[in-house]
Amino acid sequence: MRLLLAALAWVVCVGGVALWTSARTAVGSGTPPARAGAEGVFTVEATVSFAAEPDLFALETEGEKAAALRVTVNGAEVLRAESRVLPGRPLVSAPAPAVFAGRNELFVQAHPPQRDLARSHAVRIRVLRDGEPVAERTFWTVPGTPLAETFPLDIPAAAAPGDAHGH
Amino acid sequence: MRWILALAAVLGLVGTAGADEPRKVVVCSTTQVADFAREVAGDRCEVKCILAPGADPHTYQPTPGDAAMVAKADLCLENGLHLEGKDWMRELARGAGKPVVTCTDGVEPLELEEHGEKVRDPHAWFSPANAARYVNAIVRGLSAMDPGGKEGFEARAKLYLLQLKVLDGWIREQVDAVPVAQRVLVTSHDAFNYFCRDYGFTSRAPVGWSTGSEVGAGMTPERRRQVVDSIRGFGVKAVFVETSVNPRMVREIAKEAGVRVGGELYSDSMGEEGSAGETYIGMMRENVLTITGALK
C-alpha cells in the first residue's frame, strides 16, 4: 500500500512538472510573425551568374522532373526551372501569396553545370512588391558543391499612403 | 507491489512491440549495388551481398548457399547489362520466384564494338551520374517492396545523391591536374569506359569488356598489340592493375612497353571491410588518387 501511494505521489509530481514545462514552452516559443493584409503583390526574382542546369543527380520521384533552380518561401515553392537557366537573365515568379511583410524564410537551390562546379557562382534573390524591389540577398556557392541555402529575409511593411508624401 | 510489477511488465511489452518485427531482406549481386542499397535502406532493411570483395562478377558461379540466401529475400537487386555472367543473379531470383530490380535501367549504355558485334558496356557505376541512376532504381524498388518506408528511402537517397554530386565535382578537380595528353588509362580489362567518357580519358585494355567467355570478351593478341602501341604512342607514364583481375598480364605489358605499374584499381568489386575501398565513394576516391598520382 505504501508503495502504491509512493508511486501515485511520483506520478502527480512528475506529471505536474511536465505540464508546467510544456505550458512554458508554448508561451515562450515566440509569437509567429504578424501577417499584414493588403501589403501589395509580392513576386520573387532570381538571377544566376552561371548557366543553371537540371541536376543529373536528382531524386526522380513520380511526376517530378529534376530542377535547375528552385526557390521556396515559407515552405511554398514560388520558382522552379526544369530547363537551362541562362546567366544574367532574371527569372520572376508568379504572384507569391506565401510572401508577407515581416520575417520570411527562403530556401534557394541552384545547380551549376557539373563541368563548371569547381568555381564559385552567385545567385541573387530579390523580393518585389508591386514590381519594386523591397529586399535582396546574394549567395555564392562553395566551389565543388551546388547551392542550397536557407535564409531569413525581412520585408518592410508597406508605407502608409500619407508617408509617401513626407508626412 | 504485484500491481506495479504487472504494470511494468505491460509497459515493457508495449515498449518492445515492433522491435521484433522482421526486417525485409534485400539480396544484391555486386558489392557496389549492395553499398547503394545500404545507403538508401538504412536500418529498415537487411542488405546482403552475394559477391565478396575482390570477386569477379563476370566469371562467378553461384553456390547452393547463394540460392538459399535468395530464397529468403524479399527483393533482389542486380547490376544488369550482363555484368553477372550468364545473368546468374536474374536466374537465381527467377528460380526462387523473387522480384528482381535491374539497377542499370535508366542508364544510357555505352556501346562497344567487339569483333564486328555491338556489346553494351555493363560497368556503368564508374560514372557517378550513372550511380545516381542506380540509386533511383533502388529507391523505386525498395518503395514498391515496402511502401511504408518510401519517405525514409527518398530522404536518405537525397543525401547520398548529393554526396555523389560532390564526388563528381571533386573528381573533375583532381583530373584537371593531369595534362590532357597524359589522360590515357591502361587497365587489365575494358571496365573504365564510363569513367573515361566522363573525365576525358582514353581507355586501353588488353582484355575486353568481360573477363569471361562472352562475345567480345577475353584477351586477343591484336588487343594486346594495340595496348602496347598505345602506351608507346601516347607516352603513357603508368598502367594499372585491378583488384578483381589477375595482374600478371598487365605487369607483362608494362615490362614490354617499358612503363611502370601505377597501382591497383578497384574495378568490378569494392574493397574488403575496413579498407579505403569498402564503399563506393571510397573506392572511387582511391581510384582517382591512384590514377592522377601516377599520370601527373
Boltz contact constraints between the chains, C-beta under 6 A:
constraints:
  - contact:
      token1: [A, 3]
      token2: [B, 1]
      max_distance: 6.0
  - contact:
      token1: [A, 56]
      token2: [B, 129]
      max_distance: 6.0
  - contact:
      token1: [A, 57]
      token2: [B, 132]
      max_distance: 6.0
  - contact:
      token1: [A, 57]
      token2: [B, 161]
      max_distance: 6.0
  - contact:
      token1: [A, 57]
      token2: [B, 164]
      max_distance: 6.0
  - contact:
      token1: [A, 57]
      token2: [B, 165]
      max_distance: 6.0
  - contact:
      token1: [A, 59]
      token2: [B, 154]
      max_distance: 6.0
  - contact:
      token1: [A, 59]
      token2: [B, 157]
      max_distance: 6.0
  - contact:
      token1: [A, 59]
      token2: [B, 158]
      max_distance: 6.0
  - contact:
      token1: [A, 59]
      token2: [B, 161]
      max_distance: 6.0
  - contact:
      token1: [A, 60]
      token2: [B, 136]
      max_distance: 6.0
  - contact:
      token1: [A, 114]
      token2: [B, 168]
      max_distance: 6.0
  - contact:
      token1: [A, 117]
      token2: [B, 169]
      max_distance: 6.0
  - contact:
      token1: [A, 118]
      token2: [B, 173]
      max_distance: 6.0
  - contact:
      token1: [A, 144]
      token2: [B, 169]
      max_distance: 6.0
  - contact:
      token1: [A, 145]
      token2: [B, 166]
      max_distance: 6.0
